[in-house]
Amino acid sequence: MSSKATRSAPPGGMRVDPDLFPPPQRAARHRSHHQRKVLGLVDQLAGAAADLLALTVPVDCVCCGAEDSALCHECDRRIRRLTKAPFRAESGAPVLMDIGGRVLLPVVAAGVYREELAQALLSFKRHGQHRIRASLGRALAGAVRAAAGEGETACLIPVPTSSAAYLRRGFSPVQLLLAEAARQLQGVQHLDVLVKNGQAGLALPGGQKGLDRGARAKRVRSSMKVRRRAGGRLAGRRCIVVDDVLTTGSTLAEAARALHQAGAIVTGAVVLAATRPPDAASGSHASGQPVKATMT
């Protein structure tokens, strides 16, 4: 009996050896010739466009200077490491603690404002590159998850940008980062309901950089309000304030005040990065403990 005849069918009543009696082959399903051509053409066009963009508008990594990418893979990996463990950061912000050490507004930070995280955030605020936005938005989403935890979903409220800063940049960094983070979060709503109040919208040159605790608090006092038409949407609603960098906590405290005045229940705040206030004594970061409990 030939080998071909032997493999044609197994003897009756015997277990099938797959090596001797392989199952019949089925016709593979492939894309049509037309689809393969279209997909191949799309890939070629995308590659050519990327090469052309790299030649006409050269970009370097904002952190290490590597060519052809606004944020290289290694620096993106570093940002992931710096933000992998969100922590409670309000103890490093004097305005958010009373004289007895009681927490006035809990804050969860994605990471400490240093190294690649600080460089990427600063570059994003200046230029708003898409690749940096995706990486920073992912880190912010992780902090929001840590802050919200399980249970009732809180609405995310971004801190408003001053009119002068918006005109200078052409966008609001906090709103863009929050929108990117919200894309990665299920069932989380974010509302742009806070605005600068009157002349506060015209910020003085230099922002709050370099100001001490008292100067920052004075500058932002009564500087925010809830949009007139949005007040009814916030009454009795749980909210979390979102900002990019935590320093003294004056900005977050003012945002929380405006929301409370509109009837919202502010359970806490989330920031992308936390740093010590400018007038703090040198030493290790005042916070940095991993999040052990959600905001209440």
C-alpha positions in Angstrom: 0.0 0.0 0.0 1.4 3.4 -0.9 2.1 6.2 1.6 -0.7 8.2 0.0 -3.2 5.5 0.5 -2.1 4.9 4.1 -2.8 8.6 4.9 -6.1 8.7 3.2 -8.2 7.6 6.2 -7.6 6.1 9.7 -8.6 2.5 10.4 -12.1 2.3 11.9 -12.3 2.3 15.7 -8.7 3.5 16.2 -7.4 6.7 17.8 -6.2 9.2 15.2 -2.5 10.0 15.1 -2.3 13.6 13.8 1.1 12.9 12.3 -0.1 10.0 10.3 -3.6 11.3 9.5 -3.4 15.1 9.4 -6.8 17.0 9.2 -7.8 18.2 5.8 -6.5 21.6 4.9 -8.9 24.5 4.6 -8.6 27.3 2.1 -7.0 30.4 3.8 -9.0 33.6 3.8 -7.1 36.5 2.3 -7.9 40.0 1.5 -8.8 40.6 -2.1 -6.2 41.7 -4.5 -7.8 45.2 -4.6 -7.8 45.6 -0.8 -4.1 44.5 -0.6 -3.2 47.2 -3.2 -5.1 49.9 -1.3 -3.6 49.0 2.1 -0.1 48.8 0.6 -0.6 52.2 -1.1 -1.8 53.8 2.2 1.3 52.4 4.1 3.6 53.8 1.4 2.0 57.2 1.5 2.1 57.3 5.3 5.8 56.4 5.3 6.6 58.9 2.6 4.7 61.6 4.5 6.7 60.9 7.7 10.0 61.0 5.8 9.1 64.2 4.1 8.0 65.8 7.4 11.3 64.8 9.0 13.2 66.4 6.2 11.2 69.6 5.9 10.5 70.1 9.7 13.2 68.4 11.7 12.3 67.6 15.2 14.3 66.5 18.2 13.3 64.8 21.4 12.4 67.6 23.9 14.2 65.7 26.7 17.4 64.2 25.2 17.7 65.7 21.8 17.4 62.5 19.8 16.4 63.2 16.2 13.2 62.5 14.3 10.8 62.4 17.3 9.4 65.0 19.6 9.6 62.4 22.4 11.9 59.4 21.9 10.9 55.9 23.1 13.5 56.0 25.9 12.3 59.3 27.3 8.7 58.2 27.0 9.7 55.1 29.0 11.3 57.3 31.6 8.1 59.4 32.0 6.2 56.1 32.5 8.5 55.2 35.3 8.3 58.6 36.9 4.5 58.5 36.9 3.8 54.8 37.6 3.0 55.4 41.2 0.6 58.4 41.8 0.9 59.8 45.3 -0.8 62.1 47.8 0.9 65.5 47.4 -1.1 68.0 49.5 1.3 67.9 52.4 3.8 69.7 50.2 1.4 72.6 49.5 1.0 74.9 52.5 -2.3 76.4 51.4 -4.0 73.0 51.3 -3.2 72.3 55.0 -4.4 74.1 58.1 -2.1 75.1 61.0 -2.9 71.9 62.8 -1.9 69.7 59.8 -5.5 68.9 58.8 -5.9 68.3 55.0 -8.2 71.0 53.5 -8.0 69.6 49.9 -6.5 66.2 49.1 -4.4 66.1 45.9 -3.1 63.2 43.9 -0.1 63.8 41.7 1.0 61.6 38.8 4.7 62.3 39.6 7.3 64.7 40.9 8.1 67.7 38.8 11.6 66.7 37.8 13.8 65.2 35.0 11.9 64.1 31.8 8.5 64.8 33.3 9.3 68.4 33.9 11.1 68.9 30.6 8.2 67.3 28.6 5.6 69.3 30.5 7.4 72.6 30.0 7.9 71.9 26.3 4.2 70.9 25.9 3.1 74.1 27.4 5.3 76.1 25.0 4.5 74.2 21.8 1.8 71.5 22.5 3.3 68.7 20.4 0.9 65.8 19.9 3.4 63.0 20.9 4.1 64.8 24.2 0.4 65.3 24.8 -0.3 61.6 24.4 2.4 60.6 26.9 1.5 63.2 29.5 -2.3 62.5 29.1 -1.6 58.9 29.8 0.2 59.9 33.0 -2.6 62.2 34.1 -5.2 59.4 33.4 -3.3 57.2 35.8 -3.5 59.9 38.5 -7.2 60.3 37.9 -7.8 56.6 38.3 -5.9 56.6 41.6 -7.8 59.6 42.9 -11.3 58.5 41.8 -11.0 54.8 42.7 -14.3 52.8 42.8 -17.7 54.1 43.5 -19.5 57.2 42.3 -17.8 58.9 39.4 -16.7 62.5 40.0 -16.7 65.1 37.2 -13.3 66.5 36.3 -13.0 70.3 36.2 -9.8 71.9 34.6 -8.3 75.0 36.1 -8.8 77.8 33.6 -6.0 79.5 31.6 -5.7 83.3 31.7 -6.6 85.2 28.6 -3.0 86.4 28.2 -1.6 82.9 28.4 -4.2 81.6 25.9 -3.5 84.3 23.4 0.3 83.7 23.8 0.0 79.9 23.3 -3.1 79.5 21.3 -4.4 76.7 23.5 -5.0 75.7 27.2 -2.5 73.1 28.3 -4.6 71.8 31.1 -7.7 71.4 29.0 -5.8 69.5 26.2 -4.1 67.2 28.7 -7.5 66.5 30.5 -9.2 65.8 27.1 -6.4 63.3 26.3 -6.7 61.7 29.7 -10.5 61.5 29.4 -10.1 59.5 26.1 -8.4 56.8 28.1 -10.9 56.7 31.0 -14.3 55.0 30.8 -17.4 57.0 31.8 -15.5 60.0 33.1 -17.0 63.4 32.3 -15.0 66.6 32.2 -16.6 70.1 32.1 -14.9 73.3 31.3 -17.0 75.5 33.6 -14.4 77.6 35.4 -13.3 81.0 34.0 -11.1 83.8 35.2 -13.0 86.5 37.0 -12.9 90.0 35.5 -9.4 91.5 35.4 -7.9 88.2 36.7 -8.2 87.0 33.1 -5.4 89.4 32.1 -2.5 87.9 33.9 0.6 89.9 34.6 3.8 88.9 32.8 5.7 86.0 34.2 2.7 84.2 35.7 3.2 83.0 39.3 6.7 81.7 38.8 9.0 82.8 41.5 6.3 84.1 43.8 6.2 82.9 47.5 3.1 81.5 49.2 1.7 84.8 50.3 2.1 86.5 46.9 0.5 83.5 45.1 -2.4 83.4 47.4 -3.0 87.1 47.1 -2.8 87.0 43.3 -5.3 84.2 42.8 -7.8 85.2 45.5 -11.3 85.6 44.0 -9.8 85.2 40.6 -12.1 82.4 39.4 -15.8 81.9 39.0 -18.2 79.3 37.4 -19.7 80.2 34.1 -23.2 81.7 34.5 -25.0 79.0 32.5 -23.0 76.1 34.2 -24.0 76.8 37.8 -27.1 74.6 37.7 -25.2 71.6 36.3 -22.8 71.6 39.4 -25.2 71.8 42.3 -24.7 68.8 44.5 -22.3 67.2 42.1 -19.0 65.6 43.1 -16.1 67.2 41.3 -12.3 66.9 41.1 -10.2 69.9 40.1 -7.4 69.2 37.6 -4.2 71.2 37.1 -0.8 70.6 35.6 1.7 71.5 38.4 1.1 71.8 42.1 3.3 74.4 44.0 1.7 76.2 47.0 -1.8 75.0 46.2 -3.2 78.5 45.9 -4.6 77.9 42.4 -6.3 74.6 43.4 -7.8 76.2 46.5 -9.2 79.1 44.5 -10.8 76.7 42.0 -12.3 74.7 44.8 -13.7 77.8 46.4 -15.4 78.9 43.2 -16.9 75.4 42.7 -18.1 75.2 46.3 -19.8 78.6 45.9 -21.7 77.2 42.9 -22.9 74.3 45.0 -20.5 71.6 43.8 -19.0 69.0 46.2 -15.2 69.2 45.6 -13.7 65.9 46.8 -10.1 66.7 45.8 -7.7 67.6 43.0 -5.4 65.8 40.6 -2.2 67.3 39.1 0.3 65.9 36.6 3.3 66.9 38.6 3.9 68.2 42.2 6.8 70.3 43.4 7.6 71.9 46.7 6.6 75.6 47.2 9.3 78.1 46.3 9.7 79.2 49.9 10.0 75.7 51.4 13.2 74.7 53.1 15.6 72.5 51.0 15.3 68.8 51.4 13.3 65.8 50.2 9.9 66.2 48.8 7.3 66.7 51.4 5.0 64.1 50.0 5.6 61.1 47.8 3.6 58.4 49.5 1.7 56.1 47.2 -2.1 56.6 47.2 -3.5 54.2 49.8 -7.1 55.6 49.9 -9.4 57.4 47.5 -10.6 60.9 48.1 -13.6 61.4 50.4 
